[in-house]
Amino acid sequence: MRFMPAADTTYRDVADDLRRKIIEGAYSPGSYLPNANKLMARHGISTNTLSRAYKLLVADGLIRRVPRYGMLVLDPNPKIVDLVLHNPLGHGPLPWSECCTAAGLDGRMVTTSVTPGRADQEVADLLGIATGTETVIRARSAFVGDVPVRLDEAIYPHELVKGTPIEREQKVPGGIYATLTQAGHSPAAVTRRTVRARLAADDEAARLKLAKGSWVLTAGQVIADERGRAAELLRIVANPNRVQFAEEQLPV
């Protein structure tokens, strides 16, 4: 069926209409939006206009494309996970599984790669090492159910973790901080922490299943050992529709 796009209907108008129907329950979580041809005919729009409307709804966390089925409607009010940045028993964030359990959700963290690297100027400045110094980079993805909602990158001076499981193993027995302690670099203090919002890089949006141009929350922190030497640079990128940063039980 051919139709002429309505000149006064924009992709934002279409997204607003679909958003309202999802929030009001006309399209319930777990159902699918009407197929594209029906939506284009209903609104008098082109394929490109509908595609741009979809991107807005994907970025809002309201729909997700399921190959061969269409646009799956998601919960418009999903539970938000409090990512506690200060672990009372350590200096990094509270374990992801514990954060998810507190929200009544199933969560898991997966180490996706352990690779050698070289410190660029920013990393070198934060870790107090020379530019080009060898590092170890550990990348992880955090999930709620089967949905990725958080990306981590932890960077260590190679000299500090050489010969330890941190350097080579996907899973570190006893944990990262216990291993650093055994290596003589017991984490003692968070010497720097920053939190901000920014536009996601294309690869970040893809890994988090967000539309290009979506906003993400980021946190970065440096942990130093008892002698004041920086032992870890941790960078976190999170989907703000599913994660918020929190601090608990901090001294006044």
SULCOR-V879439 format. One record per residue. RES is the residue in three letters. SS is DSSP state (alpha for helix, beta for strand, coil for the rest). PSI is psi in radians with two decimals (* if undefined). NEAR is the number of other ideal C-beta (glycine too) atoms within 10 Angstrom. Layout:
# SULCOR-V879439
<<RES | SS | PSI | NEAR> <RES | SS | PSI | NEAR>>
This chain:
# SULCOR-V879439
<<MET | coil | 2.30 | 5> <ARG | coil | 2.57 | 4> <PHE | coil | 2.78 | 13> <MET | coil | 2.15 | 7> <PRO | coil | 2.44 | 14> <ALA | coil | 2.18 | 13> <ALA | coil | -0.49 | 7> <ASP | coil | 0.12 | 7> <THR | coil | 2.09 | 16> <THR | coil | 2.91 | 15> <TYR | alpha | -0.51 | 19> <ARG | alpha | -0.64 | 13> <ASP | alpha | -0.78 | 15> <VAL | alpha | -0.79 | 23> <ALA | alpha | -0.72 | 21> <ASP | alpha | -0.71 | 14> <ASP | alpha | -0.79 | 15> <LEU | alpha | -0.68 | 25> <ARG | alpha | -0.79 | 19> <ARG | alpha | -0.74 | 11> <LYS | alpha | -0.64 | 14> <ILE | alpha | -0.81 | 22> <ILE | alpha | -0.65 | 12> <GLU | alpha | -0.14 | 9> <GLY | coil | 0.04 | 10> <ALA | coil | -0.63 | 11> <TYR | coil | 1.85 | 21> <SER | coil | 2.69 | 11> <PRO | coil | 2.35 | 14> <GLY | coil | -0.24 | 9> <SER | coil | 3.10 | 13> <TYR | beta | 2.56 | 13> <LEU | coil | 2.70 | 19> <PRO | coil | 2.66 | 15> <ASN | coil | 2.84 | 11> <ALA | alpha | -0.73 | 14> <ASN | alpha | -0.71 | 12> <LYS | alpha | -0.73 | 10> <LEU | alpha | -0.69 | 19> <MET | alpha | -0.70 | 19> <ALA | alpha | -0.71 | 13> <ARG | alpha | -0.73 | 12> <HIS | alpha | -0.15 | 21> <GLY | coil | 0.86 | 15> <ILE | coil | 2.96 | 22> <SER | coil | 2.96 | 16> <THR | alpha | -0.72 | 11> <ASN | alpha | -0.73 | 10> <THR | alpha | -0.75 | 22> <LEU | alpha | -0.69 | 20> <SER | alpha | -0.71 | 12> <ARG | alpha | -0.61 | 17> <ALA | alpha | -0.74 | 25> <TYR | alpha | -0.75 | 22> <LYS | alpha | -0.68 | 18> <LEU | alpha | -0.74 | 20> <LEU | alpha | -0.60 | 22> <VAL | alpha | -0.78 | 20> <ALA | alpha | -0.54 | 20> <ASP | coil | -0.11 | 17> <GLY | coil | 0.44 | 21> <LEU | coil | -0.40 | 25> <ILE | beta | 2.81 | 25> <ARG | beta | 2.34 | 13> <ARG | beta | 2.25 | 11> <VAL | beta | 1.98 | 10> <PRO | coil | 2.36 | 5> <ARG | coil | -0.13 | 4> <TYR | coil | -0.72 | 9> <GLY | beta | -2.65 | 15> <MET | beta | 1.91 | 23> <LEU | beta | 2.31 | 15> <VAL | beta | 2.26 | 22> <LEU | coil | 2.93 | 19> <ASP | coil | 2.12 | 12> <PRO | coil | -0.21 | 17> <ASN | coil | 1.11 | 9> <PRO | coil | 2.70 | 17> <LYS | coil | 2.43 | 11> <ILE | coil | 2.34 | 16> <VAL | beta | 2.20 | 25> <ASP | beta | 1.90 | 16> <LEU | beta | 1.80 | 22> <VAL | beta | 1.95 | 18> <LEU | coil | -0.43 | 21> <HIS | coil | 1.90 | 17> <ASN | coil | 2.09 | 15> <PRO | coil | -0.41 | 9> <LEU | coil | 0.07 | 8> <GLY | coil | -2.86 | 15> <HIS | coil | -0.05 | 20> <GLY | coil | -3.05 | 20> <PRO | coil | 2.71 | 22> <LEU | coil | 2.47 | 19> <PRO | coil | 2.41 | 16> <TRP | alpha | -0.72 | 22> <SER | alpha | -0.64 | 14> <GLU | alpha | -0.68 | 13> <CYS | alpha | -0.73 | 21> <CYS | alpha | -0.72 | 23> <THR | alpha | -0.70 | 13> <ALA | alpha | -0.47 | 14> <ALA | coil | 0.02 | 17> <GLY | coil | 0.49 | 8> <LEU | coil | 2.77 | 18> <ASP | coil | 2.14 | 12> <GLY | beta | 2.65 | 20> <ARG | beta | 2.67 | 13> <MET | beta | 2.30 | 14> <VAL | beta | 2.20 | 13> <THR | beta | 2.10 | 15> <THR | beta | -0.43 | 13> <SER | beta | 2.64 | 10> <VAL | beta | 1.94 | 18> <THR | beta | 2.66 | 9> <PRO | beta | 2.70 | 11> <GLY | beta | -3.12 | 15> <ARG | beta | 2.34 | 13> <ALA | coil | 2.14 | 21> <ASP | coil | -3.08 | 11> <GLN | alpha | -0.75 | 9> <GLU | alpha | -0.83 | 11> <VAL | alpha | -0.74 | 19> <ALA | alpha | -0.77 | 17> <ASP | alpha | -0.73 | 11> <LEU | alpha | -0.63 | 18> <LEU | alpha | -0.09 | 22> <GLY | coil | 0.66 | 14> <ILE | coil | 2.97 | 19> <ALA | coil | 2.57 | 8> <THR | coil | 2.36 | 12> <GLY | coil | -0.08 | 11> <THR | coil | 2.48 | 16> <GLU | beta | 2.42 | 14> <THR | beta | 2.96 | 23> <VAL | beta | 2.25 | 21> <ILE | beta | 2.12 | 17> <ARG | beta | 2.11 | 23> <ALA | beta | 2.42 | 17> <ARG | beta | 2.71 | 18> <SER | beta | 2.39 | 16> <ALA | beta | 2.42 | 26> <PHE | beta | 2.59 | 17> <VAL | beta | 1.96 | 23> <GLY | coil | -2.14 | 10> <ASP | coil | 0.26 | 7> <VAL | beta | 2.12 | 15> <PRO | beta | 2.25 | 16> <VAL | beta | -0.12 | 28> <ARG | beta | 2.44 | 26> <LEU | beta | 2.36 | 22> <ASP | beta | 2.55 | 21> <GLU | beta | 2.04 | 17> <ALA | beta | 2.26 | 20> <ILE | beta | 2.31 | 21> <TYR | beta | 2.45 | 26> <PRO | beta | 2.24 | 23> <HIS | alpha | -0.63 | 19> <GLU | alpha | -0.61 | 11> <LEU | alpha | -0.49 | 22> <VAL | alpha | 0.09 | 23> <LYS | coil | 2.28 | 14> <GLY | coil | -0.03 | 8> <THR | coil | 2.87 | 18> <PRO | alpha | -0.40 | 17> <ILE | alpha | -0.57 | 22> <GLU | alpha | -0.44 | 17> <ARG | coil | -0.39 | 13> <GLU | coil | 2.48 | 13> <GLN | coil | -0.76 | 12> <LYS | coil | 2.25 | 8> <VAL | coil | 1.96 | 20> <PRO | coil | 2.23 | 8> <GLY | coil | -0.24 | 10> <GLY | coil | 2.80 | 15> <ILE | alpha | -0.85 | 22> <TYR | alpha | -0.60 | 20> <ALA | alpha | -0.66 | 14> <THR | alpha | -0.71 | 18> <LEU | alpha | -0.69 | 22> <THR | alpha | -0.77 | 17> <GLN | alpha | -0.51 | 12> <ALA | coil | 0.05 | 16> <GLY | coil | 0.30 | 10> <HIS | coil | 1.05 | 24> <SER | coil | 2.11 | 15> <PRO | beta | 2.27 | 19> <ALA | beta | -0.51 | 16> <ALA | beta | 2.58 | 12> <VAL | beta | 1.95 | 16> <THR | beta | -0.27 | 14> <ARG | beta | 2.36 | 13> <ARG | beta | 2.31 | 15> <THR | beta | 2.55 | 10> <VAL | beta | 2.35 | 13> <ARG | beta | 2.99 | 9> <ALA | beta | 2.48 | 9> <ARG | beta | 2.98 | 11> <LEU | beta | 2.44 | 12> <ALA | coil | 2.44 | 22> <ALA | coil | 2.74 | 12> <ASP | alpha | -0.74 | 10> <ASP | alpha | -0.60 | 9> <GLU | alpha | -0.77 | 17> <ALA | alpha | -0.73 | 20> <ALA | alpha | -0.77 | 11> <ARG | alpha | -0.53 | 16> <LEU | coil | 0.04 | 21> <LYS | coil | 0.77 | 15> <LEU | coil | 2.78 | 23> <ALA | coil | 2.61 | 15> <LYS | coil | 2.45 | 13> <GLY | coil | 0.08 | 12> <SER | coil | 2.73 | 21> <TRP | beta | 2.58 | 13> <VAL | beta | 2.75 | 23> <LEU | beta | 2.47 | 19> <THR | beta | 2.57 | 17> <ALA | beta | 2.48 | 19> <GLY | beta | 2.46 | 17> <GLN | beta | 2.66 | 21> <VAL | beta | 2.27 | 19> <ILE | beta | 2.31 | 24> <ALA | beta | 2.69 | 20> <ASP | beta | -3.04 | 19> <GLU | coil | -0.34 | 13> <ARG | coil | 0.08 | 10> <GLY | coil | 0.14 | 10> <ARG | coil | 2.27 | 14> <ALA | beta | 2.19 | 20> <ALA | beta | -0.41 | 25> <GLU | beta | 2.39 | 26> <LEU | beta | 2.04 | 22> <LEU | beta | 2.24 | 22> <ARG | beta | 2.29 | 17> <ILE | beta | 2.36 | 23> <VAL | beta | 2.21 | 22> <ALA | beta | 2.62 | 21> <ASN | coil | 2.00 | 26> <PRO | coil | -0.21 | 16> <ASN | coil | -0.24 | 20> <ARG | coil | -0.27 | 21> <VAL | beta | 2.42 | 23> <GLN | beta | 2.59 | 12> <PHE | beta | 2.45 | 17> <ALA | beta | 2.68 | 16> <GLU | coil | 2.36 | 11> <GLU | coil | 2.63 | 11> <GLN | coil | 0.80 | 8> <LEU | coil | 2.48 | 8> <PRO | coil | 2.57 | 3> <VAL | coil | * | 2>>
